Amino acid sequence: MDLVLSNGLNLISDLQVECAFSTSDHHLVKFSINTSGSEDKVLEDHDADHLYYDFRGADYDSMEAYLSGVNWFYEFSFVFNVEDYWRIFVYHLLLLKLMSQ
């Protein structure tokens, strides 16, 4: 699975999943990184009362073990847009979180 992860609410935009590379099972993922403004603005976003993701504390080994066991071909067999791919992926992340509690 090709992923774009960010801990800034507005850091990534214009996400597009395009055709697969030649014979690969990976797809081209295009996105924009919003750099307008300054680094101070990103820091202000972290200090504000918003929810943001802190990927430093993640248990990547458990995530890899769970996610590699998911049958993604089945999960994505009737998906036709980026939002549905994301919704299914987040569903599995939530299951992973519930299982780790």
C-alpha angles and dihedrals in degrees: 000000000000113000140187111201126186136168093202117088095219101022096102126047141154093043113185131174110206137180123316122266110260105284096350126110089223122098129214109258115199123189141153124239108214106225100159110125122022139297087258089068091057090050090049089054090056092050093049125087096268133120113249133167121253104203093178093079096047123124096231094176092060091044091052092047093051098039094047088057094056116101096232093177088061094040092052099036094108100030119117107168141047095248092059092048089052093046092054092046092050089048089058092046089053090050089051091050092050091049091052095054 
